[in-house]
Amino acid sequence: MIPAIIRKLPAPVEFCLVVFVCFWWAIYASISAIANHSWSTTRRPQEVFTGIGVELDAKGREVIIRQVVPNGPASKAGLSGGLVIQKIGGMTADGKSLKDCADMMRGPAGSKVKLELVDMKSSKTNTVELTRGKIEGAPKPHTTDRSALRVVLLELFGLAVTFWIARIRNWPLGAWGFQPTWKLTGAGVILCLATTLVVEGLAASANAISPGMVHQHSVSDLSLPVLILLGLTNPIWEETLETAYFVQSLQRYGMWSAVLASAFFRAFLHAYHGITALIVIFPIGLIFGFVYWKWRWLWPLYVAHVLFDLVAFFPR
């Protein structure tokens, strides 16, 4: 019964059905991001406190700096993630809880605290004295294996539903251009490089006007297997639906309508990036949309997107 109903749906209803079923969770997340004002050109602090501006983590019995808050005392002193904290104010950090260590680092603005740090890469131990200050930023959220796997499952579900509807309605998927060849793979690499030059120029211009306007949204903690899985799955989901399906479904309204709709929807789904979605993601959508409209090959877009994701989510 359901296949018979889907087979008789008008094209506009089919389009809305596919978009809702495949993107409902991403649409909800984007609306929430906009409602929470993440489109502001400056990041709002999640909390304001006095300290040195580091996020701590535990590695066995050792306490390490996971990341530093931009423009905080630790950041200005050149500290970075991965450093092992041996002593705080002359007291050993070994065996102490993260909360205890964090409390030891906090104090009145203007007061000082000494840290004994070990750089595991060079096996060097250094002592630094930092002046506590008001921390007006917050560490970036982390992309973990669990969150990435949740996204992969949702995307695979969306793709499965899409191809089920495609089979019922006899979409000409063979004409969508997902056939891999060495020539098209090379074209994807070139597309990635060209698009990178464009968006890096736009990001640099935006940051020159308003420093910090374009910034990295999150920190990746992905393991290599999950990184590869996400890097291969997400581009299929995005390019098949955001580019190919949008252009194929809306082409009767002309190039500009199809490409702009695809690019705007892509930017909307990345609303959690804030204003970066308009400065960086929207131009990527335009470039990919025009390339697909011109040549109708989906494989180069997929290759370029895989390279983007592997770089963006590579643990640092």
C-alpha positions in Angstrom: 0.0 0.0 0.0 2.7 2.5 0.9 4.7 1.9 -2.3 1.5 2.5 -4.3 0.9 5.8 -2.5 4.5 6.9 -3.0 4.3 6.0 -6.7 1.4 8.4 -7.2 2.8 11.4 -5.2 3.1 14.6 -7.2 6.8 15.7 -7.7 6.6 18.6 -5.2 5.2 16.3 -2.5 7.9 13.7 -3.2 10.6 16.4 -2.9 9.2 17.5 0.5 8.9 13.9 1.7 12.5 13.0 0.8 13.9 16.2 2.4 11.9 15.7 5.6 12.6 11.9 6.0 16.4 12.3 5.2 17.1 15.5 7.0 14.6 15.8 9.9 17.3 15.5 12.5 19.7 17.9 10.8 16.8 20.4 10.2 15.9 20.2 13.9 19.6 20.8 14.9 19.9 23.7 12.5 16.7 25.4 13.8 18.0 24.9 17.4 21.4 26.4 16.4 19.7 29.5 14.9 17.4 29.8 17.9 20.4 29.8 20.2 21.9 32.6 18.2 24.9 30.6 16.9 24.8 32.8 13.8 26.3 35.7 15.7 29.7 36.8 14.4 31.2 36.3 17.8 30.9 33.3 20.0 29.1 33.7 23.2 30.8 32.3 26.3 29.2 29.3 27.9 30.5 30.4 31.3 32.6 33.2 32.7 35.2 32.4 35.3 38.7 33.4 36.4 41.6 31.0 35.7 44.2 30.3 33.1 41.8 29.0 30.4 42.5 25.3 29.9 40.3 22.2 29.5 41.8 19.2 31.3 41.6 15.5 30.6 42.9 12.3 32.3 45.2 9.8 30.7 45.7 7.0 33.3 46.9 8.7 36.4 48.2 11.7 34.5 46.4 15.0 34.0 46.8 16.5 30.6 45.8 19.7 28.9 43.1 18.7 26.4 42.8 22.2 24.8 43.2 25.8 25.6 40.7 28.6 25.5 41.5 31.1 22.7 43.0 34.4 24.0 43.2 33.1 27.6 46.4 33.2 29.7 47.4 29.7 28.8 46.9 30.4 25.1 48.9 33.7 25.3 51.7 31.8 27.0 51.9 29.4 24.1 50.5 26.3 25.9 48.8 23.7 23.8 46.9 20.5 24.1 48.7 17.3 25.0 51.0 18.7 27.7 51.1 16.7 30.9 50.7 18.6 34.2 53.0 17.4 36.9 52.6 20.1 39.5 50.2 23.0 40.1 51.4 25.6 42.5 54.1 23.3 43.7 51.7 20.5 44.5 51.7 17.2 42.5 48.8 16.6 40.2 49.4 12.9 40.1 46.4 10.9 41.3 44.2 14.0 41.8 40.8 14.3 40.2 40.2 16.7 37.3 37.9 18.8 39.5 40.6 19.2 42.1 43.2 20.2 39.5 40.8 22.7 37.9 40.0 24.2 41.3 43.8 24.5 42.0 44.2 26.5 38.8 41.4 28.9 39.5 41.7 31.9 41.7 41.3 35.7 41.8 42.1 37.6 38.6 45.6 38.9 38.7 46.9 36.2 41.0 49.6 33.8 39.7 50.0 30.1 39.5 53.0 28.0 38.5 52.6 24.8 36.4 55.2 22.2 35.9 54.5 20.7 32.4 56.0 17.8 30.5 56.0 17.8 26.7 55.7 14.1 25.8 56.9 14.7 22.3 60.3 16.1 23.3 60.3 14.6 26.9 61.2 18.1 28.2 59.9 19.5 31.5 59.2 23.2 31.8 57.9 25.4 34.6 55.6 28.3 33.6 54.1 31.0 35.7 50.7 32.3 34.5 48.6 35.2 35.7 45.0 34.2 36.2 42.5 36.3 34.2 38.8 36.5 33.3 38.0 33.8 30.8 35.4 35.1 28.4 35.4 32.2 26.0 34.8 28.5 26.2 36.5 25.4 24.8 35.2 24.2 21.5 32.9 21.1 21.6 34.4 17.8 20.7 33.5 15.5 17.9 33.7 12.0 19.5 33.4 8.5 18.0 30.0 8.2 19.6 28.6 11.4 18.1 30.1 10.6 14.7 28.7 7.0 14.6 25.3 8.4 15.5 25.5 10.8 12.5 26.6 7.9 10.3 23.7 5.8 11.3 21.2 8.6 10.7 22.8 9.3 7.3 22.7 5.6 6.2 19.0 5.5 7.2 18.3 8.6 5.1 20.2 7.1 2.1 18.3 3.8 2.5 14.9 5.5 2.5 16.0 7.7 -0.5 17.0 4.7 -2.6 13.9 2.9 -1.6 11.8 5.8 -2.8 14.0 6.0 -5.9 13.3 2.4 -6.8 9.6 2.8 -6.4 9.4 6.0 -8.5 12.0 4.8 -11.0 14.5 7.6 -10.7 17.2 7.6 -13.4 20.0 7.1 -10.9 22.3 6.0 -13.6 22.2 9.5 -15.0 23.3 11.1 -11.7 27.0 10.5 -12.5 28.3 8.5 -9.6 30.5 6.3 -11.8 34.1 6.3 -10.4 37.0 6.7 -12.9 40.5 7.8 -12.5 39.8 10.9 -14.6 36.9 11.9 -12.5 38.8 11.2 -9.3 41.5 13.6 -10.6 38.8 16.1 -11.3 37.6 15.8 -7.7 41.1 16.5 -6.4 41.3 19.6 -8.6 37.8 20.7 -7.5 38.9 20.3 -3.8 42.0 22.4 -4.3 40.2 25.1 -6.3 37.3 25.3 -3.8 39.8 25.5 -0.9 41.5 28.5 -2.5 38.2 30.3 -2.8 36.9 29.6 0.7 40.3 30.3 2.3 40.3 33.7 0.6 36.8 34.4 1.8 37.6 33.3 5.3 40.8 35.5 5.4 38.8 38.5 4.1 36.1 38.0 6.7 38.7 37.6 9.5 40.5 40.7 8.3 37.2 42.7 8.7 36.2 41.0 12.0 38.9 38.9 13.7 37.6 35.5 14.7 34.5 35.7 12.5 35.4 32.4 10.7 36.7 29.8 13.1 36.9 26.0 13.5 33.7 24.9 15.1 34.9 21.8 17.0 37.8 19.7 18.0 38.1 16.2 16.6 38.7 13.2 18.9 37.9 10.6 16.3 39.7 7.4 16.1 41.1 6.4 12.7 38.5 3.8 11.8 35.6 6.2 12.7 37.3 9.1 10.8 37.5 6.9 7.7 33.9 5.7 8.1 32.6 9.2 8.6 34.8 10.6 5.8 33.4 8.1 3.3 29.8 8.1 4.4 29.0 11.7 5.0 30.0 12.9 1.5 27.7 10.3 -0.1 24.8 11.5 2.0 25.4 15.2 1.4 26.3 15.2 -2.3 23.7 12.6 -3.3 20.9 14.5 -1.6 22.0 18.1 -1.2 23.4 18.4 -4.7 22.3 15.7 -7.1 18.7 15.3 -5.8 18.1 19.0 -5.4 19.5 19.8 -8.9 17.7 16.8 -10.6 14.4 17.7 -8.8 14.5 21.4 -9.3 16.1 21.6 -12.8 12.8 22.4 -14.4 12.9 25.8 -12.6 16.2 26.7 -14.2 19.9 26.6 -13.2 19.8 29.5 -10.7 16.8 28.2 -8.8 18.2 24.7 -8.5 21.8 25.7 -7.6 20.8 28.4 -5.1 18.3 26.1 -3.4 21.0 23.5 -3.1 23.6 25.9 -1.7 21.2 27.6 0.7 20.0 24.3 2.1 23.6 23.1 2.5 24.4 26.3 4.5 21.2 25.9 6.6 22.2 22.3 7.5 25.5 23.7 8.8 23.9 26.4 10.9 25.8 25.1 14.0 28.9 26.7 12.4 27.4 30.1 12.9 28.2 32.8 10.3 30.8 30.4 8.9 28.0 28.6 7.2 27.3 31.6 5.0 30.9 32.6 4.4 32.4 29.2 3.8 29.7 26.5 3.4 27.4 28.5 1.1 30.1 29.2 -1.5 31.1 25.5 -1.5 27.4 24.7 -2.2 27.4 27.2 -5.1 30.6 25.8 -6.6 29.5 22.2 -6.3 26.0 23.1 -7.6 27.4 24.8 -10.7 29.9 22.1 -11.4 27.2 19.4 -11.1 24.7 21.4 -13.3 27.4 21.8 -16.0 28.8 18.3 -16.2 26.3 16.1 -14.2 29.1 14.0 -12.6 28.6 13.3 -9.0 31.9 11.4 -8.4 34.2 14.5 -8.5 32.0 16.2 -5.8 32.2 13.1 -3.7 36.0 12.9 -4.0 36.4 16.6 -3.1 34.0 16.3 -0.1 35.9 13.2 1.2 39.1 15.2 1.1 37.4 18.1 2.9 36.1 15.8 5.7 39.2 13.9 6.2 41.2 17.1 6.7 38.4 18.8 8.8 37.9 15.8 11.2 41.5 14.7 11.4 42.5 14.7 15.1 44.9 17.5 16.0 
